[in-house]
Amino acid sequence: AVLSVHNLIYGYSKGTPFETGALKGVSIEFNQGEIVALIGHTGSGKSTLLQHFNGLLKPESGEVLFEGENIWGSKENRRRKRWRIPT
């Protein structure tokens, strides 16, 4: 897989009365040449998931791999990969 997400967990406003779980155990793989559509209701986590693909959000747990390498491995690595990840 070119891009893969494994057991991704992320929530907003942690530790506040407004705490909301956005992604709960999401796993998905994208292969070279695939065209994928992400659909769902408003507030279902589509944009939150996409923001994890290029490192705009850091998961609470789980990992995002681009070409087999965790994008959170290093800041420099994340910057280089951010521009190469198709979204």
Residue pairs with C-beta under 8 A, 6 or more apart in sequence:
1 29
1 30
1 31
1 65
2 30
2 31
2 32
2 66
2 67
3 29
3 30
3 53
3 64
3 65
3 66
3 85
3 86
4 27
4 28
4 29
4 30
4 64
4 65
5 26
5 27
5 28
5 29
5 49
5 52
5 53
5 62
5 63
5 64
5 65
6 27
6 62
6 63
6 65
7 25
7 26
7 27
7 61
7 62
7 63
8 23
8 25
8 26
8 27
8 49
8 52
8 59
8 61
8 62
8 63
8 64
9 21
9 23
9 24
9 25
9 26
9 59
9 60
9 61
9 62
10 22
10 23
10 48
10 52
10 57
10 59
10 60
11 19
11 20
11 21
11 22
11 23
11 60
12 18
12 19
12 20
12 22
13 19
13 20
14 60
22 45
22 48
23 45
23 48
23 49
23 52
23 59
25 62
26 45
26 49
26 62
27 62
30 36
38 46
38 49
38 50
39 46
40 46
48 57
50 87
51 57
52 58
52 59
52 64
53 64
53 85
53 87
54 71
54 81
54 82
54 85
54 87
55 64
55 71
55 72
55 78
55 81
55 82
58 72
63 70
63 72
64 70
64 71
64 72
65 71
66 81
66 84
66 85
67 81
69 77
69 81
71 77
71 78
71 81
71 82
71 85
72 78
